[in-house]
Amino acid sequence: MAFGWPYSLQIWLARRNAARARRRSERASGAEIRVRTPLILALFVVAAYGASWALLLRSSLPVQNPAEVEQQLDCLALNIYHEARGEPSEGKLAVGHVVMNRVADRRFPGSVCEVVKQGGFKRRWRCQFTWWCDGRPDDPRELASWEDSLYYARKVLWRATEDPTRGALWYHADHVAPAWRKQMLEGPKIGRHIFYTAPSSG
């Protein structure tokens, strides 16, 4: 069976990368490997989770260091876990994208963890996401759901998926009717949540 030049190219790239890895290993002499740029870290994530090269070019998350990225990932995964672990895939992605939409909006804090934990420090039930200030333990107890939440958090954090909410900044469960919804533009209903954007200033 003939695979053609793409297969030959893959073989050549694999051999070249193996040779380079050996040379780097010899030069390193046991020194610690460090992530030097956001691009290198993005390459690792893309390779680890099977996204396409096109998604790498779309990734715009500012990366300071791996520890910070891990912290932001945990915060995003916790929000998906507590807010949408019973939702379908699109529902989990939608909740994650609302967090990232807020990070990008000047009306909200500028990091994932600050957005997720906004409010509720002084009074219970005064936070943006109720699980954060309901007085209950926040540590995940369902391992399978936690792994699932981490998976979708990675996809959202690294821009490896489209935003199904179309830029939503708010949402609520479909069995409640908060008063603030009347001041917003209603968007799609995804799973058991209804999503909203801010009204146009024009």
C-alpha positions as CSV (number, residue, x, y, z in Angstrom):
1,M,0.0,0.0,0.0
2,A,1.5,3.4,-1.0
3,F,1.2,6.1,1.5
4,G,2.8,8.8,-0.7
5,W,4.9,11.8,0.3
6,P,3.0,12.8,3.5
7,Y,3.9,9.4,5.1
8,S,7.5,9.8,3.9
9,L,7.5,13.3,5.4
10,Q,6.3,12.0,8.8
11,I,9.0,9.4,8.8
12,W,11.7,12.1,8.0
13,L,10.3,14.4,10.7
14,A,10.2,11.7,13.3
15,R,13.9,10.7,12.6
16,R,15.0,14.3,12.6
17,N,13.2,15.1,15.9
18,A,14.7,11.9,17.4
19,A,18.2,13.0,16.4
20,R,17.6,16.5,17.8
21,A,16.3,15.1,21.0
22,R,19.5,13.0,21.4
23,R,21.7,16.0,20.8
24,R,19.7,18.2,23.3
25,S,20.0,15.4,25.9
26,E,23.7,15.3,25.5
27,R,24.1,19.1,25.8
28,A,21.7,19.3,28.7
29,S,23.8,17.0,30.9
30,G,21.0,16.4,33.3
31,A,20.0,20.1,33.6
32,E,16.4,20.9,34.3
33,I,14.2,21.4,31.2
34,R,12.4,24.7,31.3
35,V,9.4,26.1,29.4
36,R,10.9,29.2,27.9
37,T,8.0,30.7,25.9
38,P,4.2,30.5,25.6
39,L,4.7,29.0,22.2
40,I,6.6,26.0,23.5
41,L,4.0,25.4,26.2
42,A,1.2,25.7,23.6
43,L,3.0,23.1,21.5
44,F,3.1,20.7,24.4
45,V,-0.6,21.1,25.1
46,V,-1.5,20.7,21.5
47,A,0.6,17.5,21.2
48,A,-0.8,16.1,24.4
49,Y,-4.4,16.6,23.7
50,G,-4.6,16.1,20.0
51,A,-5.7,19.5,18.7
52,S,-4.8,20.6,15.2
53,W,-2.0,23.0,14.3
54,A,-4.5,25.6,13.3
55,L,-5.8,25.8,16.8
56,L,-2.3,26.6,18.0
57,L,-2.2,29.7,15.9
58,R,-5.5,30.8,17.4
59,S,-4.4,30.4,21.0
60,S,-3.9,33.8,22.6
61,L,-3.8,33.0,26.3
62,P,-1.0,35.0,28.0
63,V,1.3,32.6,29.7
64,Q,3.5,33.6,32.6
65,N,4.7,30.3,33.9
66,P,3.5,26.7,34.0
67,A,2.4,26.9,37.6
68,E,0.1,29.8,36.9
69,V,-1.4,28.0,33.9
70,E,-2.1,25.0,36.1
71,Q,-3.8,27.2,38.7
72,Q,-6.0,28.9,36.1
73,L,-6.8,25.5,34.7
74,D,-7.9,24.2,38.1
75,C,-10.1,27.2,38.7
76,L,-11.8,26.8,35.3
77,A,-12.2,23.0,35.8
78,L,-13.8,23.6,39.2
79,N,-16.3,25.9,37.8
80,I,-17.2,23.5,35.0
81,Y,-17.4,20.7,37.6
82,H,-19.7,22.5,40.0
83,E,-21.8,24.4,37.4
84,A,-22.2,21.8,34.6
85,R,-20.9,18.3,35.5
86,G,-24.4,16.9,34.6
87,E,-24.5,18.8,31.4
88,P,-23.8,17.5,27.9
89,S,-20.4,18.3,26.3
90,E,-21.7,21.6,24.8
91,G,-23.0,22.7,28.1
92,K,-19.7,22.2,29.8
93,L,-17.9,24.1,27.1
94,A,-20.5,26.9,27.3
95,V,-19.9,27.4,31.1
96,G,-16.2,27.4,30.5
97,H,-16.5,30.0,27.7
98,V,-18.5,32.3,29.9
99,V,-15.6,32.5,32.3
100,M,-13.2,33.2,29.4
101,N,-15.5,35.8,28.0
102,R,-15.5,37.6,31.4
103,V,-11.7,37.5,31.6
104,A,-11.6,39.3,28.2
105,D,-14.2,41.9,29.3
106,R,-13.1,45.0,31.2
107,R,-16.1,44.9,33.5
108,F,-14.7,41.7,35.1
109,P,-11.4,40.7,36.7
110,G,-8.5,39.8,34.4
111,S,-7.8,36.2,35.3
112,V,-9.7,33.0,35.4
113,C,-9.4,32.4,39.1
114,E,-10.4,36.0,39.9
115,V,-13.5,35.7,37.7
116,V,-14.5,32.4,39.2
117,K,-14.1,33.6,42.8
118,Q,-15.5,37.1,42.3
119,G,-17.6,38.1,45.3
120,G,-18.8,36.1,48.3
121,F,-15.8,36.7,50.5
122,K,-17.8,38.6,53.1
123,R,-21.4,37.4,52.7
124,R,-22.6,34.0,51.6
125,W,-24.6,33.8,48.3
126,R,-23.1,37.1,47.1
127,C,-20.7,35.6,44.6
128,Q,-21.0,35.2,40.8
129,F,-21.0,31.4,40.9
130,T,-23.0,30.0,43.8
131,W,-20.8,27.0,44.5
132,W,-18.0,29.3,45.5
133,C,-19.9,30.9,48.4
134,D,-22.5,28.4,49.4
135,G,-20.5,27.2,52.5
136,R,-20.0,23.7,51.2
137,P,-16.7,22.0,50.4
138,D,-15.4,22.7,46.9
139,D,-13.1,19.7,46.4
140,P,-14.4,17.4,43.7
141,R,-15.7,14.0,45.0
142,E,-16.7,12.4,41.7
143,L,-13.4,11.5,40.0
144,A,-14.8,10.7,36.6
145,S,-16.7,14.0,36.5
146,W,-13.5,15.9,37.6
147,E,-11.4,14.3,34.9
148,D,-14.1,15.3,32.4
149,S,-14.2,18.8,33.7
150,L,-10.4,19.1,33.3
151,Y,-10.6,17.8,29.8
152,Y,-13.1,20.5,28.8
153,A,-11.3,23.2,30.8
154,R,-8.1,22.5,28.7
155,K,-10.1,22.8,25.5
156,V,-11.6,26.1,26.5
157,L,-8.4,27.6,28.1
158,W,-6.4,26.9,24.9
159,R,-9.0,28.1,22.5
160,A,-9.4,24.6,21.0
161,T,-13.2,25.0,20.6
162,E,-15.7,27.5,19.3
163,D,-17.8,29.5,21.8
164,P,-21.3,28.0,21.7
165,T,-22.7,30.9,23.7
166,R,-21.8,33.5,21.1
167,G,-20.0,35.7,23.6
168,A,-22.3,35.3,26.6
169,L,-21.3,36.8,30.0
170,W,-24.1,35.5,32.1
171,Y,-26.4,32.4,32.4
172,H,-28.9,30.9,34.7
173,A,-30.6,27.5,35.1
174,D,-33.7,27.1,33.0
175,H,-35.9,26.4,36.1
176,V,-35.3,29.9,37.6
177,A,-36.2,33.4,36.4
178,P,-33.8,36.0,38.0
179,A,-34.8,39.6,37.7
180,W,-31.5,40.6,36.0
181,R,-32.3,38.6,32.9
182,K,-34.7,41.4,31.7
183,Q,-31.8,43.8,31.4
184,M,-29.8,41.4,29.1
185,L,-30.1,40.1,25.6
186,E,-31.2,36.4,25.7
187,G,-29.0,34.1,23.8
188,P,-29.0,30.3,23.2
189,K,-30.3,27.7,25.6
190,I,-27.7,25.0,26.0
191,G,-28.4,22.0,28.2
192,R,-30.2,23.3,31.3
193,H,-28.8,26.8,31.1
194,I,-29.9,30.0,29.3
195,F,-27.1,32.4,28.2
196,Y,-27.1,36.2,28.0
197,T,-25.1,39.0,26.5
198,A,-25.1,42.7,27.5
199,P,-27.5,44.9,25.6
200,S,-26.1,47.0,22.9
201,S,-25.2,50.5,23.9
202,G,-26.3,51.9,20.6
